Amino acid sequence: KGSQEEEVPPFFTTVLKECKVSEGQDFVLQCSLDGKPQPQITWLVNDKPIQYAHCSFENNVAKLSIQDALPEDDAIYTCVAENTCGRISCCAKVTVNERKSTKTESASVEDSKR
């Protein structure tokens, strides 16, 4: 190898923090990490790949943004970082406080018909 830069497995410099949000609020999860080559970032929610979320990885900061939190966004979120040398992950619990309203009752009836 000689001239090539040393390869480093991914490592977190800051990890995800759990948060509490109210239904309808936006929230952002973020953690900082490094590694060589630059790690690929994957986000999971309750161990499944996330859809409908905006994620970015810039300046060694991985961010996941969720808009208009819904009760079903109440979950464990995991950030996975992987490169040729290794794979790491950290996770955090997001608690969504539901708005109490009659609207949610009618919505749950519709959900059961699906």
C-alpha positions in Angstrom: 0.0 0.0 0.0 2.6 2.6 1.1 1.3 5.8 -0.4 -2.4 5.1 0.3 -4.0 6.8 3.3 -4.6 4.6 6.3 -8.0 3.0 6.4 -10.0 3.6 9.5 -13.2 1.8 10.5 -16.2 4.2 11.2 -16.4 5.6 14.7 -18.9 8.0 16.3 -17.7 11.3 17.8 -21.2 12.1 19.1 -24.1 9.6 19.2 -27.8 10.1 18.7 -29.8 11.5 21.6 -33.3 10.4 22.5 -35.9 13.1 22.1 -39.6 13.8 22.8 -41.7 15.7 20.3 -45.4 16.6 20.0 -47.5 15.3 17.2 -47.2 17.6 14.2 -43.7 18.9 15.2 -40.6 18.4 13.1 -37.6 16.8 14.6 -34.0 16.1 13.6 -31.7 13.3 14.8 -28.0 13.8 14.3 -24.7 12.2 15.2 -21.1 12.9 14.2 -18.8 10.2 12.9 -15.7 9.7 10.9 -13.8 6.9 9.1 -11.7 6.3 6.0 -13.0 5.8 3.4 -16.0 7.9 4.2 -18.7 5.7 5.6 -22.0 5.1 4.0 -24.9 6.0 6.2 -28.1 4.1 6.5 -31.0 5.0 8.8 -33.4 2.4 10.3 -36.6 2.8 12.2 -37.4 -0.1 14.5 -34.8 -2.1 12.5 -36.4 -1.4 9.1 -35.1 0.9 6.4 -36.7 4.4 6.6 -38.8 5.8 3.8 -40.2 9.3 3.7 -37.4 11.0 5.6 -34.8 13.5 4.5 -31.3 12.4 5.5 -27.9 14.0 4.8 -24.3 13.4 5.6 -22.1 16.5 5.4 -19.0 17.5 7.3 -19.0 14.2 9.2 -22.5 14.9 10.6 -25.3 12.5 9.7 -28.8 14.0 10.0 -32.2 12.6 9.7 -35.1 15.1 9.5 -38.7 14.1 10.0 -41.5 16.6 9.4 -44.9 16.6 11.0 -44.3 13.8 13.5 -47.1 11.3 13.6 -47.8 8.8 16.4 -46.3 6.1 14.3 -43.0 8.0 14.2 -42.7 7.0 17.9 -39.9 4.5 17.5 -36.3 3.5 17.9 -34.1 5.2 15.2 -30.8 3.7 14.3 -27.9 5.2 12.3 -25.6 2.7 10.7 -22.2 3.7 9.3 -20.3 1.3 7.2 -17.1 1.4 5.2 -14.7 -1.3 3.9 -13.1 -1.6 7.3 -16.2 -2.0 9.5 -19.7 -1.2 10.5 -21.1 0.5 13.6 -24.5 1.8 14.7 -26.1 3.9 17.4 -29.7 4.3 18.2 -32.1 6.6 20.1 -35.7 6.5 21.1 -38.1 9.1 19.8 -41.3 9.6 21.7 -44.2 11.3 20.0 -46.8 12.7 22.3 -50.2 12.4 20.6 -52.6 15.2 20.4 -55.8 14.1 22.2 -58.7 14.8 20.0 -61.8 13.1 18.7 -60.2 13.2 15.2 -57.8 10.4 16.2 -60.6 8.1 17.1 -62.2 8.3 13.7 -58.8 7.8 12.1 -58.2 4.6 14.0 -61.5 3.2 12.8 -60.4 3.8 9.2 -57.1 2.2 9.9 -58.8 -1.0 11.0 -60.6 -1.2 7.6 -57.4 -1.3 5.6 
